[in-house]
Amino acid sequence: MEEDGSKNRWPQRGIARYNKLAMTEYSTHHFQATSSYTVSVGYDKRLYPYDIDGSLAHARMLGHQGIISQGDAGAIVSGLEAVRREIETGLFPWRDDLEDLHMNIEVRLHELIGQPASRLHTARSRNDQVATATRMFVRDAVASMQAGLRGVQDALLGIAERHEGALMPGYTHLQRAQPVLFAHHMLAYFEMFDRDIERFADCGRRANVLPLGSGALAGVPYPLDREWVAKELGFDSISTNSMDAVSDRDYVLEFLAAGATTMMHTSRLAEEIVLWTSQEFGFLRLGMEWVTGSSIMPQKRNPDFAEIARGKTGRVYGSLMGLLTTMKGLPLTYNRDLQEDKEGIFDATDTLLATLEAFAGMLHSAEVDEVRMQHAARDSSLLATDYADYLVAKGVPFRDAHGIVSTLVDIAAERKTTIADLSIEEFQAQSLAFEKDVYEITALASTTARDVPGGTAPNRVTEAMIKARARHNAREASV
């Protein structure tokens, strides 16, 4: 018992020793850890072009309005341009002890030009300053997203145009359902990404509102020309409520929501690419730069880019949910919690742009096996609805026709054959409405019959591709 007791005490001694060491470590580094906890310069320095542009416009406006002298305004402008050059050339002395991007730039400006730098912060707060820089970042990110989406759309149109007449099975519940044109399938994704472009555009309009001039929360007691600053920085309008302006992050949430929807669409396409490149489907083959081998199985060509895109979708969802959670409990106006908007939007932006670039590349490289697809599309079980429609055209009520064809499907399955291989006698044993023209039902005839706007009939798909290409080209030309 004594030996067992001794053994039992050793873990406790070890825990006590660990706790003592841990507390010593904590005490030694407590101040450093506490002070670094609030530091954001490691990531928010990415906003430097927007912060400098905003400060330049603010300084010029202060000079124009006589709030500061024209000499001080000129010195500030020259100093900020020098700071920009230092950052762009990697010579800027970033300091964690100054906490964020804004104080780093202001302190460095003071080192370069002296006293005039102290006048730059007249009539503004870091609250409206950071809101302005963040809105400018979102505005540019929106444009980048739209460009990336147009790149994917171009690749989708290209592969659709190259395989305009190719047939494939259409699926519901991942079961073969009806034959469709491959181009029709690709255009479905074109439409998804088109809606994404519109969502980002809508977000961009609401992001393009200038908050600068709101001060910390209540406005400022200076004769600002906010409209001039807005025009100088390319904003469409100015904010109308100072309290809302400094605490609003709806535009970031909208951007993340649009990004999450875009990633959902890419993930759906990724799933199909994974399926279609498998040996079981064999509809698609990606270029070698978009697949990877196995460390043990030499035959493998894994669609890793598509799989990683599927995985990264959750990452963008996480950024959206993280900021929604941050915002839900914040009273007006500014709270330091809002610092948490930066890393999420930066990561989501990088993830989205990389994903869109990968999809454009994958689709441009893809080789479509039309023979394999069309062989699968000619499975006559995909024509079951067409057989039912055939009976309806002969006067049979649809529900009765549905039951008749369901029986034919079962008969064909039991005989390990297809409906198309059944004899006319076997057809007529189920309904005398069947005649020899039933054998004219084919996959091509099935798609041709879907001659309605939005349908998979070849002429409708050609028309849709022409319109989609015109829409795409118009967008490209307007940029």
Backbone torsions as a table, in degrees:
resi	resn	phi	psi	omega
1	MET	NA	-39.5	-179.4
2	GLU	-63.2	-40.1	-179.7
3	GLU	-64.5	-42.5	179.1
4	ASP	-63.3	-39.9	179.3
5	GLY	-62.8	-40.2	178.3
6	SER	-60.7	-42.6	179.7
7	LYS	-63.6	-38.9	-178.1
8	ASN	-67.8	-28.3	-179.0
9	ARG	-77.1	-25.8	-175.7
10	TRP	-60.6	-44.8	178.4
11	PRO	-59.6	-38.1	179.8
12	GLN	-65.1	-40.9	176.9
13	ARG	-61.6	-40.6	179.7
14	GLY	-63.6	-41.4	179.2
15	ILE	-64.1	-44.0	-179.8
16	ALA	-61.4	-42.7	-179.8
17	ARG	-64.3	-40.9	179.3
18	TYR	-63.3	-43.5	-179.2
19	ASN	-63.7	-38.7	178.8
20	LYS	-63.9	-44.5	178.4
21	LEU	-64.1	-41.1	-178.8
22	ALA	-63.7	-42.1	-179.5
23	MET	-67.3	-36.2	176.4
24	THR	-63.0	-44.1	178.5
25	GLU	-61.9	-42.7	-179.3
26	TYR	-62.7	-44.9	-178.0
27	SER	-64.1	-40.3	-178.0
28	THR	-63.0	-40.8	-172.5
29	HIS	-109.5	12.0	-174.2
30	HIS	-59.6	-48.2	-177.3
31	PHE	-64.7	-42.2	-179.7
32	GLN	-62.7	-44.0	-179.1
33	ALA	-65.5	-41.8	-178.1
34	THR	-64.9	-43.4	-177.5
35	SER	-70.2	-35.3	-178.7
36	SER	-76.7	-16.5	-176.6
37	TYR	-61.0	-32.1	-176.8
38	THR	-97.4	-0.2	-176.3
39	VAL	-74.5	130.2	-179.7
40	SER	-120.1	-2.5	-173.0
41	VAL	-62.3	-25.0	-179.7
42	GLY	-60.5	-27.7	178.6
43	TYR	-119.5	-31.5	-176.3
44	ASP	-77.6	-7.6	175.0
45	LYS	-63.4	-13.6	175.2
46	ARG	-62.8	-20.3	-179.8
47	LEU	-85.1	5.6	-170.6
48	TYR	-56.9	-38.8	-179.0
49	PRO	-62.4	-36.3	-177.9
50	TYR	-75.5	-38.5	178.8
51	ASP	-64.4	-42.5	179.6
52	ILE	-67.7	-43.8	178.5
53	ASP	-61.0	-42.2	178.4
54	GLY	-63.6	-40.6	179.5
55	SER	-68.4	-37.5	177.1
56	LEU	-61.0	-47.7	-179.8
57	ALA	-63.9	-40.5	-179.6
58	HIS	-63.5	-45.2	-179.3
59	ALA	-63.5	-43.3	179.2
60	ARG	-62.6	-42.0	179.3
61	MET	-63.5	-42.1	178.4
62	LEU	-59.2	-38.9	177.5
63	GLY	-68.2	-46.0	179.7
64	HIS	-58.9	-37.8	-175.7
65	GLN	-85.4	-2.1	-179.9
66	GLY	73.5	15.2	179.0
67	ILE	-74.9	-35.5	168.7
68	ILE	-128.0	165.3	-178.2
69	SER	-72.5	155.4	177.4
70	GLN	-63.4	-31.6	178.1
71	GLY	-65.5	-44.2	177.8
72	ASP	-65.9	-40.8	178.7
73	ALA	-60.7	-43.3	178.9
74	GLY	-63.6	-40.8	178.9
75	ALA	-64.2	-40.5	179.0
76	ILE	-63.6	-44.2	-180.0
77	VAL	-61.0	-47.0	179.2
78	SER	-62.1	-41.6	-179.9
79	GLY	-65.2	-40.6	179.3
80	LEU	-65.3	-37.1	177.2
81	GLU	-65.8	-35.3	176.6
82	ALA	-66.6	-40.1	176.4
83	VAL	-61.6	-42.7	178.7
84	ARG	-59.0	-43.8	-179.8
85	ARG	-62.7	-39.6	178.8
86	GLU	-62.9	-43.1	-179.7
87	ILE	-65.2	-45.4	-176.8
88	GLU	-66.3	-27.7	179.9
89	THR	-95.9	1.9	177.7
90	GLY	79.3	15.0	-177.4
91	LEU	-98.3	-3.3	-175.3
92	PHE	-71.6	132.8	-177.9
93	PRO	-86.4	79.2	179.4
94	TRP	-62.1	137.4	-177.8
95	ARG	-129.8	122.5	178.2
96	ASP	-66.0	-29.7	-177.6
97	ASP	-68.1	-14.3	176.6
98	LEU	-91.8	1.3	165.6
99	GLU	78.2	-54.9	-174.6
100	ASP	-138.3	175.3	179.2
101	LEU	-56.0	-44.8	-170.6
102	HIS	-65.9	-44.4	179.0
103	MET	-70.8	-33.9	176.6
104	ASN	-59.9	-45.4	-179.0
105	ILE	-68.4	-42.2	-178.0
106	GLU	-64.8	-42.8	179.7
107	VAL	-66.2	-41.8	179.1
108	ARG	-65.5	-37.2	177.2
109	LEU	-61.1	-40.5	178.7
110	HIS	-64.6	-38.8	177.7
111	GLU	-64.3	-32.4	-176.0
112	LEU	-84.3	-38.1	-172.3
113	ILE	-122.2	-5.5	176.8
114	GLY	78.2	-142.3	-169.7
115	GLN	-55.5	-38.3	-179.5
116	PRO	-55.2	-28.1	-179.6
117	ALA	-61.0	-28.5	-178.4
118	SER	-68.1	-16.5	-178.3
119	ARG	-89.4	-11.0	-176.9
120	LEU	-61.7	-35.1	-174.3
121	HIS	-84.1	6.0	175.1
122	THR	-60.3	133.1	174.2
123	ALA	66.5	26.4	172.0
124	ARG	-152.2	163.3	177.6
125	SER	-125.2	161.1	172.1
126	ARG	-61.9	-22.6	-179.6
127	ASN	-64.8	-50.4	178.7
128	ASP	-78.9	-23.3	177.9
129	GLN	-65.8	-48.8	-178.7
130	VAL	-70.6	-34.2	177.4
131	ALA	-63.4	-37.2	178.5
132	THR	-66.5	-48.1	-179.2
133	ALA	-62.2	-40.1	-179.1
134	THR	-66.6	-40.4	177.6
135	ARG	-63.5	-38.4	178.8
136	MET	-66.3	-39.2	176.5
137	PHE	-61.8	-47.4	-179.2
138	VAL	-60.9	-40.7	179.2
139	ARG	-57.8	-46.0	178.4
140	ASP	-70.2	-37.0	179.2
141	ALA	-63.7	-37.5	176.9
142	VAL	-59.4	-46.0	179.4
143	ALA	-62.0	-39.6	179.0
144	SER	-66.1	-40.7	178.0
145	MET	-62.1	-43.9	-179.6
146	GLN	-63.1	-39.6	177.3
147	ALA	-63.9	-43.3	178.6
148	GLY	-63.3	-40.5	178.5
149	LEU	-66.3	-39.5	177.0
150	ARG	-63.3	-34.0	176.8
151	GLY	-63.3	-41.7	177.6
152	VAL	-67.6	-40.9	178.1
153	GLN	-61.0	-40.5	178.7
154	ASP	-61.3	-41.5	178.6
155	ALA	-66.5	-39.4	178.0
156	LEU	-64.0	-44.0	178.3
157	LEU	-64.1	-40.0	-179.5
158	GLY	-60.8	-46.7	-178.5
159	ILE	-71.0	-32.7	176.5
160	ALA	-66.7	-42.8	-178.9
161	GLU	-67.5	-34.3	179.7
162	ARG	-71.1	-23.0	-176.3
163	HIS	-128.6	46.6	-171.2
164	GLU	-58.6	-38.5	-175.1
165	GLY	-98.2	3.9	-174.7
166	ALA	-72.0	133.5	176.5
167	LEU	-93.9	151.4	174.7
168	MET	-151.4	163.1	173.1
169	PRO	-72.7	136.5	166.2
170	GLY	-90.7	149.6	-172.9
171	TYR	-122.4	144.9	160.1
172	THR	-130.2	142.5	-176.6
173	HIS	56.9	24.3	-175.7
174	LEU	60.7	21.8	174.3
175	GLN	-110.7	143.6	178.6
176	ARG	-58.2	130.3	-173.6
177	ALA	-118.9	-66.6	-180.0
178	GLN	-145.2	152.5	177.0
179	PRO	-71.8	141.4	176.4
180	VAL	-138.2	168.3	172.5
181	LEU	-83.0	137.9	176.7
182	PHE	-55.5	-40.1	179.4
183	ALA	-61.5	-36.5	178.3
184	HIS	-62.8	-40.4	178.1
185	HIS	-63.2	-44.7	179.9
186	MET	-64.6	-38.0	-179.8
187	LEU	-67.3	-24.2	175.2
188	ALA	-60.6	-41.6	177.8
189	TYR	-71.4	-34.1	175.1
190	PHE	-55.4	-44.2	-178.7
191	GLU	-66.6	-39.1	177.8
192	MET	-59.6	-48.8	-178.1
193	PHE	-69.7	-26.0	175.0
194	ASP	-64.9	-41.9	176.7
195	ARG	-64.8	-34.9	177.3
196	ASP	-63.1	-42.0	177.4
197	ILE	-58.5	-43.9	-179.9
198	GLU	-65.9	-37.8	178.7
199	ARG	-63.9	-44.2	178.2
200	PHE	-64.6	-38.6	177.9
201	ALA	-61.1	-41.8	179.6
202	ASP	-64.6	-42.2	175.9
203	CYS	-61.3	-42.8	-179.1
204	GLY	-60.6	-37.1	178.6
205	ARG	-63.8	-42.0	-179.2
206	ARG	-77.0	-26.0	177.0
207	ALA	-73.2	-25.2	-170.8
208	ASN	-85.5	51.9	178.4
209	VAL	-124.0	127.5	-174.9
210	LEU	-80.6	121.5	175.3
211	PRO	-92.1	-15.0	-175.3
212	LEU	-60.0	133.1	-173.8
213	GLY	109.8	-5.6	178.3
214	SER	-83.4	-14.1	-177.1
215	GLY	65.9	-151.0	-179.2
216	ALA	-69.7	-38.2	178.1
217	LEU	-169.3	-20.1	-168.7
218	ALA	-115.7	7.9	-171.3
219	GLY	90.1	-176.3	-177.2
220	VAL	-133.8	152.4	-177.6
221	PRO	-90.5	46.3	179.4
222	TYR	-130.7	151.7	-178.8
223	PRO	-79.3	70.7	-177.6
224	LEU	-72.2	153.5	168.6
225	ASP	-111.3	81.9	-175.8
226	ARG	-66.3	-35.5	179.7
227	GLU	-63.1	-37.1	178.5
228	TRP	-64.5	-44.1	179.0
229	VAL	-62.3	-42.6	179.7
230	ALA	-59.3	-45.4	179.4
231	LYS	-64.5	-41.0	179.8
232	GLU	-61.4	-36.5	-177.3
233	LEU	-96.1	2.2	175.7
234	GLY	80.7	20.9	176.4
235	PHE	-83.6	147.7	-179.7
236	ASP	-77.3	-29.7	-175.2
237	SER	-158.6	176.3	176.4
238	ILE	-111.7	155.7	178.5
239	SER	-67.0	151.6	-175.6
240	THR	-108.1	-5.8	178.7
241	ASN	-141.0	116.9	-173.7
242	SER	-64.1	-34.7	-179.5
243	MET	-68.2	-42.9	176.9
244	ASP	-65.8	-39.3	-173.4
245	ALA	-60.6	-40.9	-176.1
246	VAL	-83.2	-17.7	-176.9
247	SER	-109.0	-5.9	-177.8
248	ASP	-75.7	129.6	169.3
249	ARG	-132.4	23.7	178.1
250	ASP	-58.7	-37.3	-177.7
251	TYR	-65.4	-31.8	175.4
252	VAL	-71.5	-42.7	177.9
253	LEU	-61.7	-42.4	178.4
254	GLU	-62.6	-41.9	178.1
255	PHE	-60.9	-46.4	-179.3
256	LEU	-66.4	-35.8	178.1
257	ALA	-67.1	-42.9	176.0
258	ALA	-62.9	-40.3	178.4
259	GLY	-65.6	-39.7	178.6
260	ALA	-63.9	-39.4	178.1
261	THR	-66.3	-41.5	176.8
262	THR	-60.3	-44.5	180.0
263	MET	-65.9	-33.1	175.0
264	MET	-61.8	-42.0	178.6
265	HIS	-65.8	-44.0	178.2
266	THR	-64.4	-33.9	-179.9
267	SER	-67.5	-37.3	176.7
268	ARG	-64.1	-44.0	177.8
269	LEU	-65.5	-38.8	177.3
270	ALA	-59.0	-42.4	179.8
271	GLU	-61.0	-40.7	179.7
272	GLU	-69.6	-38.1	176.9
273	ILE	-61.5	-42.9	178.5
274	VAL	-59.9	-45.6	179.3
275	LEU	-65.7	-48.3	-173.3
276	TRP	-68.4	-26.0	178.8
277	THR	-87.3	-3.6	177.5
278	SER	-74.4	159.0	178.7
279	GLN	-66.0	-27.5	-179.8
280	GLU	-66.0	-36.4	176.8
281	PHE	-94.5	-60.4	178.6
282	GLY	67.5	26.7	-179.3
283	PHE	-81.3	-23.2	-168.3
284	LEU	-140.1	147.4	172.7
285	ARG	-134.6	124.7	-179.5
286	LEU	-88.3	154.9	174.1
287	GLY	-59.3	152.2	-173.8
288	MET	-61.3	-24.8	-179.4
289	GLU	-74.3	-9.3	-177.7
290	TRP	-111.0	10.1	175.2
291	VAL	-131.5	163.4	176.7
292	THR	-132.2	157.7	178.9
293	GLY	-87.7	-177.7	178.4
294	SER	-104.6	149.6	178.9
295	SER	-72.3	-13.7	-176.1
296	ILE	-131.1	-25.4	-175.3
297	MET	-110.6	104.7	-172.7
298	PRO	-62.2	-23.3	-174.6
299	GLN	-80.2	-11.3	-169.8
300	LYS	-75.0	140.2	171.0
301	ARG	-133.1	86.6	-170.4
302	ASN	-84.5	134.4	179.1
303	PRO	-79.3	63.0	-171.1
304	ASP	-63.3	-35.4	-179.5
305	PHE	-62.6	-42.9	178.4
306	ALA	-65.1	-40.7	-179.1
307	GLU	-66.9	-40.7	179.2
308	ILE	-65.5	-38.9	177.3
309	ALA	-60.2	-41.1	177.0
310	ARG	-58.8	-42.7	-179.3
311	GLY	-69.9	-38.4	-177.9
312	LYS	-70.0	-15.1	176.8
313	THR	-57.4	-43.6	179.0
314	GLY	-63.2	-27.6	179.3
315	ARG	-66.4	-42.7	178.6
316	VAL	-70.5	-39.3	173.8
317	TYR	-55.1	-41.7	-178.5
318	GLY	-62.4	-39.2	178.3
319	SER	-63.5	-41.4	178.4
320	LEU	-64.3	-48.8	-178.0
321	MET	-65.7	-34.8	178.9
322	GLY	-62.0	-45.9	-178.4
323	LEU	-73.0	-37.3	174.9
324	LEU	-57.5	-41.8	179.8
325	THR	-67.1	-39.6	177.3
326	THR	-62.0	-43.8	-172.8
327	MET	-75.1	-25.8	-167.5
328	LYS	-64.7	-24.0	-175.7
329	GLY	-111.8	12.9	-174.0
330	LEU	-90.1	123.9	171.7
331	PRO	-76.6	162.0	173.6
332	LEU	-68.8	142.9	7.0
333	THR	-114.9	-98.3	-178.5
334	TYR	-74.2	136.5	171.3
335	ASN	-133.5	149.3	-174.8
336	ARG	-64.4	-18.5	175.6
337	ASP	-52.1	-29.7	-176.1
338	LEU	-64.7	-14.5	173.3
339	GLN	-58.8	-25.3	-177.1
340	GLU	-73.9	-1.6	178.1
341	ASP	-76.4	-22.9	-168.9
342	LYS	-71.7	-54.3	-174.4
343	GLU	-61.5	-38.0	180.0
344	GLY	-64.3	-45.1	-177.5
345	ILE	-72.8	-34.1	176.4
346	PHE	-64.5	-46.5	-178.3
347	ASP	-65.3	-41.8	179.5
348	ALA	-63.7	-41.3	179.1
349	THR	-61.5	-47.5	179.9
350	ASP	-63.1	-41.8	-179.6
351	THR	-63.9	-45.9	-179.6
352	LEU	-62.8	-47.6	-177.4
353	LEU	-63.5	-42.2	178.7
354	ALA	-64.6	-39.0	-179.1
355	THR	-67.3	-44.7	-179.9
356	LEU	-64.5	-39.8	177.2
357	GLU	-62.4	-40.9	179.9
358	ALA	-65.0	-41.5	-178.9
359	PHE	-67.8	-39.8	176.8
360	ALA	-60.3	-43.5	179.1
361	GLY	-65.2	-44.7	179.6
362	MET	-59.7	-45.7	-176.6
363	LEU	-68.8	-37.3	177.2
364	HIS	-64.8	-31.1	-176.6
365	SER	-86.0	-14.1	-168.0
366	ALA	-68.5	137.3	171.9
367	GLU	-107.6	127.2	-177.9
368	VAL	-97.9	129.2	176.3
369	ASP	-90.8	88.1	-177.0
370	GLU	-62.4	-36.2	-177.8
371	VAL	-62.8	-46.8	-178.8
372	ARG	-65.5	-42.1	179.0
373	MET	-63.0	-45.0	-176.0
374	GLN	-70.5	-31.6	174.9
375	HIS	-62.6	-43.1	178.2
376	ALA	-66.4	-36.0	-178.7
377	ALA	-70.1	-21.5	-177.7
378	ARG	-86.5	1.8	172.3
379	ASP	-58.2	115.6	-171.7
380	SER	-67.3	-12.9	175.5
381	SER	-65.3	-23.7	176.7
382	LEU	-70.3	-13.5	-176.9
383	LEU	-98.4	9.5	-177.0
384	ALA	-56.1	-42.9	178.3
385	THR	-63.4	-35.3	179.2
386	ASP	-66.8	-37.2	176.4
387	TYR	-64.5	-39.4	177.5
388	ALA	-65.1	-42.5	178.3
389	ASP	-64.0	-33.8	176.8
390	TYR	-59.6	-45.8	179.5
391	LEU	-66.1	-38.1	177.6
392	VAL	-60.0	-41.5	178.5
393	ALA	-63.9	-22.4	178.1
394	LYS	-91.4	4.4	175.9
395	GLY	101.1	2.7	179.3
396	VAL	-82.4	130.7	176.3
397	PRO	-57.2	144.4	-173.1
398	PHE	-58.6	-42.9	-177.8
399	ARG	-63.1	-36.4	175.9
400	ASP	-67.9	-42.1	179.3
401	ALA	-61.6	-40.1	179.1
402	HIS	-59.3	-44.7	-179.8
403	GLY	-66.6	-39.2	179.0
404	ILE	-61.9	-48.4	-177.8
405	VAL	-68.0	-35.1	176.7
406	SER	-59.8	-39.3	177.0
407	THR	-65.1	-41.1	178.8
408	LEU	-63.3	-38.5	177.8
409	VAL	-61.0	-44.0	179.7
410	ASP	-64.7	-40.5	179.1
411	ILE	-62.0	-45.7	-179.6
412	ALA	-63.1	-39.8	-179.7
413	ALA	-65.8	-41.3	178.9
414	GLU	-62.7	-34.6	-178.1
415	ARG	-90.9	2.9	179.8
416	LYS	55.7	45.0	177.6
417	THR	-134.5	-165.2	179.2
418	THR	-117.7	163.2	178.0
419	ILE	-59.7	-40.3	-176.9
420	ALA	-62.5	-22.8	-178.5
421	ASP	-90.6	-2.9	176.4
422	LEU	-70.1	148.9	179.5
423	SER	-76.5	162.7	178.9
424	ILE	-62.7	-32.7	178.1
425	GLU	-64.3	-38.9	178.8
426	GLU	-67.9	-37.7	174.2
427	PHE	-60.9	-49.8	-173.6
428	GLN	-71.7	-18.7	174.9
429	ALA	-65.2	-23.9	178.2
430	GLN	-95.4	-30.6	177.4
431	SER	-162.4	129.4	178.1
432	LEU	-72.6	-6.9	177.2
433	ALA	-70.0	-19.9	178.2
434	PHE	-70.2	134.8	174.0
435	GLU	-129.1	179.0	-175.1
436	LYS	-64.2	-21.5	178.5
437	ASP	-69.3	-4.1	176.1
438	VAL	-62.3	-25.4	-179.2
439	TYR	-76.8	-3.7	175.6
440	GLU	-82.4	-6.5	177.2
441	ILE	-76.0	116.1	179.4
442	THR	-134.6	172.0	178.6
443	ALA	-61.7	-43.8	179.4
444	LEU	-64.5	-42.8	178.2
445	ALA	-62.4	-35.6	179.3
446	SER	-62.8	-47.5	179.9
447	THR	-67.6	-39.6	-179.3
448	THR	-61.3	-33.2	-178.8
449	ALA	-69.3	-20.8	-178.4
450	ARG	-83.3	53.5	-173.1
451	ASP	-91.1	66.7	176.3
452	VAL	-130.1	156.2	176.8
453	PRO	-54.4	126.8	-177.8
454	GLY	89.0	-3.1	-178.6
455	GLY	-84.6	176.6	-174.6
456	THR	-96.2	10.0	175.7
457	ALA	-58.6	139.6	-176.6
458	PRO	-51.8	-42.9	-179.4
459	ASN	-67.1	-34.4	177.9
460	ARG	-69.5	-38.2	-180.0
461	VAL	-69.3	-41.6	176.7
462	THR	-59.4	-45.6	178.4
463	GLU	-61.1	-42.4	180.0
464	ALA	-64.8	-39.3	178.8
465	MET	-64.7	-41.3	179.7
466	ILE	-62.3	-44.8	179.5
467	LYS	-66.4	-40.6	179.5
468	ALA	-64.9	-40.9	178.7
469	ARG	-64.8	-40.8	178.4
470	ALA	-64.0	-42.1	178.1
471	ARG	-62.7	-43.6	179.8
472	HIS	-63.5	-46.1	-178.8
473	ASN	-64.2	-36.8	178.4
474	ALA	-64.0	-40.3	178.3
475	ARG	-65.6	-43.1	179.7
476	GLU	-61.1	-41.1	-177.8
477	ALA	-68.9	-26.5	-176.2
478	SER	-83.4	-9.8	-177.4
479	VAL	-76.3	NA	NA
